[in-house]
C-alpha cells in the first residue's frame, strides 16, 4: 500500500502514522493557566531533543474546532510546563486525563491526581509520576492550521526529578522499576517490560 498525504484525509493519514511510529513515549504534560487552574494531559508525539542544552519537545495538535488545547494556551501564557513520565500504575488516570474538560476545571481533581510543587517552574508536577522534567519554553512552532493542526513545543529542562524507587544499582533509572508505558495505535498501549540488548559496534 502506498499513500500520498495530499490524497488522503488527514484523519486517516494520522491513523497510519500512529499505528506505525511505535512505540511512542508519552509526555504527560502539566501546566497552569493564567487564572491559576492546573491542567494535565497526555501527548504521544514526544521525544528528547538533546543534552546540551537538555531539551525535549512534544506536539499538541489543535482540537476538533481547530483551536489550541488548554495545554498549549497555558504554555503560551506563562512559558512553563512539566513533562511527567507515565508508569504502568498510572496508565489509567493518564488515559482519563485525555478527556475534554472546560478550562476552569482541573484534570488533577477530576482524575484523582496529586499536585506536587515543582522546584523551578510554576506548574505542578504529578506526584504519582516517577519522573518529572520541569521545562521552560525555548520555541513554539505552529506548523498546521485547523482541526488537528500541528504545533511543536520545544522546552529546556531546568530541573529533573527521579523517584528513588526507580533508581537502579548503577545510579540511573532502572527500566524494570520505571515500568514506562508507550503508546501504540488505536486503544493499544505497551510497557517496557519486554526488552533485549545488542552490543554497540566499535
Secondary structure as the mmCIF struct_conf table of DSSP 4:
data_model
#
loop_
_struct_conf.conf_type_id
_struct_conf.id
_struct_conf.beg_label_comp_id
_struct_conf.beg_label_asym_id
_struct_conf.beg_label_seq_id
_struct_conf.end_label_comp_id
_struct_conf.end_label_asym_id
_struct_conf.end_label_seq_id
HELX_RH_3T_P HELX_RH_3T_P1 UNK A 5 UNK A 7
BEND BEND1 UNK A 8 UNK A 8
HELX_RH_AL_P HELX_RH_AL_P1 UNK A 10 UNK A 20
BEND BEND2 UNK A 21 UNK A 21
BEND BEND3 UNK A 23 UNK A 23
STRN STRN1 UNK A 24 UNK A 25
STRN STRN2 UNK A 27 UNK A 32
TURN_TY1_P TURN_TY1_P1 UNK A 34 UNK A 35
BEND BEND4 UNK A 36 UNK A 36
STRN STRN3 UNK A 38 UNK A 43
BEND BEND5 UNK A 44 UNK A 45
STRN STRN4 UNK A 46 UNK A 51
TURN_TY1_P TURN_TY1_P2 UNK A 52 UNK A 53
STRN STRN5 UNK A 54 UNK A 58
HELX_LH_PP_P HELX_LH_PP_P1 UNK A 60 UNK A 62
TURN_TY1_P TURN_TY1_P3 UNK A 64 UNK A 65
BEND BEND6 UNK A 66 UNK A 66
HELX_RH_AL_P HELX_RH_AL_P2 UNK A 70 UNK A 78
BEND BEND7 UNK A 79 UNK A 79
STRN STRN6 UNK A 80 UNK A 85
HELX_LH_PP_P HELX_LH_PP_P2 UNK A 86 UNK A 86
STRN STRN7 UNK A 87 UNK A 87
HELX_RH_3T_P HELX_RH_3T_P2 UNK A 88 UNK A 90
HELX_RH_AL_P HELX_RH_AL_P3 UNK A 91 UNK A 96
TURN_TY1_P TURN_TY1_P4 UNK A 97 UNK A 98
BEND BEND8 UNK A 99 UNK A 99
TURN_TY1_P TURN_TY1_P5 UNK A 103 UNK A 104
BEND BEND9 UNK A 105 UNK A 105
HELX_RH_AL_P HELX_RH_AL_P4 UNK A 107 UNK A 110
TURN_TY1_P TURN_TY1_P6 UNK A 111 UNK A 112
HELX_LH_PP_P HELX_LH_PP_P3 UNK A 113 UNK A 114
STRN STRN8 UNK A 115 UNK A 116
BEND BEND10 UNK A 119 UNK A 123
HELX_LH_PP_P HELX_LH_PP_P4 UNK A 124 UNK A 124
STRN STRN9 UNK A 125 UNK A 126
TURN_TY1_P TURN_TY1_P7 UNK A 127 UNK A 128
BEND BEND11 UNK A 130 UNK A 130
STRN STRN10 UNK A 131 UNK A 142
BEND BEND12 UNK A 146 UNK A 146
TURN_TY1_P TURN_TY1_P8 UNK A 147 UNK A 148
STRN STRN11 UNK A 151 UNK A 162
HELX_RH_3T_P HELX_RH_3T_P3 UNK A 164 UNK A 166
STRN STRN12 UNK A 167 UNK A 167
TURN_TY1_P TURN_TY1_P9 UNK A 169 UNK A 170
BEND BEND13 UNK A 171 UNK A 172
STRN STRN13 UNK A 173 UNK A 173
HELX_RH_AL_P HELX_RH_AL_P5 UNK A 175 UNK A 178
STRN STRN14 UNK A 180 UNK A 180
STRN STRN15 UNK A 181 UNK A 183
BEND BEND14 UNK A 185 UNK A 185
TURN_TY1_P TURN_TY1_P10 UNK A 186 UNK A 187
STRN STRN16 UNK A 189 UNK A 191
TURN_TY1_P TURN_TY1_P11 UNK A 192 UNK A 193
BEND BEND15 UNK A 194 UNK A 194
HELX_LH_PP_P HELX_LH_PP_P5 UNK A 199 UNK A 201
#
